[in-house]
Amino acid sequence: MAQFRSAESALLKKVSSGDTGARGTYKALLRGIIGCSGAQPDVELADGSAMALTSTSPQYPEYDPFLDLRNTMIQEALESVEASPPSPKECADSFAVSRQLGIPDAALAVYG
């Protein structure tokens, strides 16, 4: 989980500074976490995944400067998943992004 928090905090720092590439990466990561179970879409888990992500925010000080941004982006990702579920390819791509960021699959499984 520490690897996930570290990678996520680094992305949020870039997003908060206006880095549009980081914003796209974070959106893709969130859509995968919220809308996928492994490499397959699973919208039925979306609400619970989003709630699990949001509930971790207050527990970790690395999120403090980005709390509003993080929760807003989680809500946007949830709404996006509910409006248009991710494809299997999008799920696989999201997990590939997480691996590139050094986030282990086990850390993502906590939320999905």
VMD Tcl script that draws the C-alpha trace (Angstrom):
set ca {
  {0.00 0.00 0.00}
  {2.89 2.36 0.68}
  {3.99 2.02 -2.95}
  {0.47 2.89 -4.10}
  {0.26 5.95 -1.82}
  {3.69 7.14 -2.90}
  {2.93 6.80 -6.61}
  {-0.52 8.32 -6.21}
  {0.82 11.27 -4.22}
  {3.46 11.92 -6.88}
  {0.77 11.90 -9.57}
  {-1.48 14.20 -7.54}
  {1.40 16.64 -7.08}
  {1.87 16.79 -10.85}
  {-1.88 17.10 -11.46}
  {-2.14 19.94 -8.94}
  {0.63 21.80 -10.78}
  {-1.34 21.63 -14.05}
  {0.39 18.67 -15.73}
  {-2.29 17.45 -18.17}
  {-0.39 14.24 -18.95}
  {-0.37 13.30 -15.27}
  {-4.07 14.17 -15.04}
  {-4.83 11.76 -17.91}
  {-2.69 9.05 -16.32}
  {-4.42 9.48 -12.96}
  {-7.87 9.42 -14.57}
  {-7.01 6.19 -16.39}
  {-5.66 4.67 -13.19}
  {-8.78 5.63 -11.22}
  {-11.14 4.34 -13.93}
  {-9.30 1.01 -13.80}
  {-9.36 0.80 -10.02}
  {-13.01 1.78 -9.78}
  {-14.44 0.05 -12.85}
  {-12.39 -3.11 -13.22}
  {-11.90 -6.32 -11.35}
  {-8.53 -7.51 -12.50}
  {-8.41 -7.08 -16.25}
  {-12.19 -7.25 -16.67}
  {-14.81 -4.52 -16.32}
  {-16.93 -4.82 -13.19}
  {-19.18 -1.81 -12.67}
  {-21.05 -3.53 -9.84}
  {-18.01 -2.94 -7.62}
  {-17.62 0.72 -8.64}
  {-19.38 2.34 -5.67}
  {-17.50 0.20 -3.15}
  {-14.16 0.77 -4.85}
  {-14.69 4.53 -4.94}
  {-15.77 4.53 -1.28}
  {-12.68 2.51 -0.31}
  {-10.42 4.97 -2.11}
  {-12.10 8.00 -0.56}
  {-12.04 6.54 2.93}
  {-8.25 6.13 2.85}
  {-7.65 9.84 2.21}
  {-7.83 11.10 5.81}
  {-5.63 8.29 7.13}
  {-2.44 9.28 5.36}
  {-0.68 12.65 5.66}
  {0.74 12.44 2.12}
  {-2.80 13.10 0.86}
  {-3.40 16.23 2.97}
  {-2.34 18.80 0.34}
  {-4.36 16.99 -2.34}
  {-7.43 15.85 -0.41}
  {-10.02 17.90 -2.32}
  {-8.41 17.20 -5.70}
  {-8.16 13.47 -4.97}
  {-11.76 13.15 -3.82}
  {-13.03 15.21 -6.77}
  {-11.14 13.04 -9.24}
  {-12.39 9.85 -7.56}
  {-15.97 11.13 -7.87}
  {-15.39 12.08 -11.53}
  {-13.97 8.62 -12.23}
  {-16.95 6.95 -10.55}
  {-19.39 9.01 -12.61}
  {-17.40 8.24 -15.76}
  {-17.43 4.50 -15.05}
  {-21.17 4.53 -14.35}
  {-21.86 6.48 -17.56}
  {-19.54 4.39 -19.72}
  {-17.99 1.23 -18.23}
  {-14.38 0.56 -19.17}
  {-13.61 -1.96 -21.87}
  {-11.45 -5.00 -21.14}
  {-8.63 -3.25 -23.03}
  {-9.01 -0.15 -20.87}
  {-8.85 -2.33 -17.75}
  {-5.69 -4.02 -19.00}
  {-4.18 -0.64 -19.93}
  {-4.95 0.72 -16.47}
  {-3.13 -2.17 -14.83}
  {-0.21 -1.65 -17.21}
  {-0.06 2.01 -16.12}
  {-0.06 0.96 -12.48}
  {2.85 -1.40 -13.11}
  {4.77 1.38 -14.89}
  {4.25 3.52 -11.80}
  {5.62 0.72 -9.62}
  {2.29 -0.11 -8.00}
  {1.94 -3.83 -7.29}
  {-1.28 -5.56 -8.39}
  {-1.91 -6.60 -4.79}
  {-2.17 -2.95 -3.75}
  {-4.82 -2.30 -6.40}
  {-6.74 -5.42 -5.43}
  {-7.47 -3.83 -2.05}
  {-9.79 -1.35 -3.76}
  {-11.37 -3.47 -6.47}
}
mol new
graphics top color blue
foreach p $ca { graphics top sphere $p radius 0.5 }
foreach p [lrange $ca 0 end-1] q [lrange $ca 1 end] { graphics top cylinder $p $q radius 0.2 }
display resetview
